[in-house]
């Protein structure tokens, strides 16, 4: 499979009231999501997030954190939070559908029935919706968050991540058209430069056979050094930007621990949340929380592609010794040092006493993995797939050029593209590094509005490389990927918006008129529910009632049976 | 367009080809400037918040995940 596996990206966006920077971000986030749920989706969406399968306190190291000892911000499975401030009506009543009795019934992967809750007043704001592209769009803490649908390749990850940018942009535009609602600007970044950080998390489904200690050992030096090619760049150093100057990563200064369950405080390099949303005996979900939000498509593509192919190597079970030897003496300190070293030339201390630069460490990874992919191809007689070959070639090329000619990488490497214009303005106007105009440029870099965003201006001027066709992005706003369970989720929402009361990664809850109960269809295998699997079935049923009758009456077609 | 760009400047800053008022830019950064960057900077001048200091001060977010 190499770079191909189930993966996805969750992005919390920065939010700011235009002309009203003090406006309540929780309320604005709810308004943004609600505007899209009501106006942005054909037919509207009443499907809400179902919290039944959430277990955010399960730790990959094999235990569960007691709820009473968890920080409140870790309890992400409580549908009554976050709530807008003040006296706004409740939200997220969505999950309340989960309250009923369950009785197994039907034949299709265990469709179950739930008692239909009593009719409830429609809340004025919704905190949590499922989009027809299979994504989850909701309010997390004080930010609107887009969790992309499950995809199987880094290029598809870029497509549905870019679709997320468009969803957010359209939400703000729709909101601005509603009388009395605020105008908001949205930012795809990870810090306000004043001590707050919000995340862009990558998720990778990994074979359960890989020992978690291997993930810690082999991913730590990789994640610490990968910002050299996928960092988004940030003006200011330190969590509050205490020191003037530029750095490679948005997120690095907020890394404070090597391994841990937390995501909102003492953020670790390796996050141990172990909620696979799949068969837990076969898979774990690696939740990477140290990455930057990228505007550059190449940065997102390589961030996902290189991480995925490293996980493939770990799944092979035989990791070359060269990788074991890359253990860092001080991973957290190294994460900060890598981000602050614009020369890319400062060596890091390794546990075995050697010293290597971030680029030298990345060179070992790319060479070891390229050799392993080559050997695998020879052994199996099959060439690596196109994206795997492309990711490896680009990765190797960038590691070489970042050392020899970094200025040549600005079209592909986001932190260098931003540095190019920041430094251009700084020298043209003779500004100090802490000048507000440079700080404004850094923040406006990721403003989603094409008329205001600096990245958008760079893209329009063809100063950065694009990977996906705008028409593909447009389609990905309203259509799910076809090769994961997101297809069934998204298509069900798109075709039967009135017949779905809730959904989550693991299940869809149908509310079919005339039926006594809600019906919960599990989607526990991320590789089922694909177009190949259920496309004909969906096409054959014009309404949800008929689809559900078919699902509960006949065994599903086998995945292998093709059309 | 050009005149508007200057109007939008928060505080007019000396151009590098004026008399240098402070320490000269470093050699590396000076060589990074090229025609494409100059053209991009013209566009950025057009869209950059006119009161950069107020904008930056007001950009306050709540912590997230």
Interface residues (C-beta under 8 A of the other chain):
Chain A: X12 X14 X15 X16 X21 X22 X25 X26 X73 X140 X141 X142 X143 X191 X192 X193 X194 X195 X196 X197 X198 X199 X201 X263 X264 X289 X407 X420 X421 X423 X424 X425 X426 X427 X428 X429 X430 X431 X436 X437 X439 X440 X441 X443 X444 X451 X452 X453 X454 X457 X458 X461 X463
Chain B: X10 X13 X14 X15 X16 X20 X21 X22 X25 X29 X30 X32 X33 X36 X37 X38 X39 X40 X41 X43 X44 X47 X48 X49 X52 X53 X55 X56 X58 X59 X60 X61 X62 X63 X64 X65
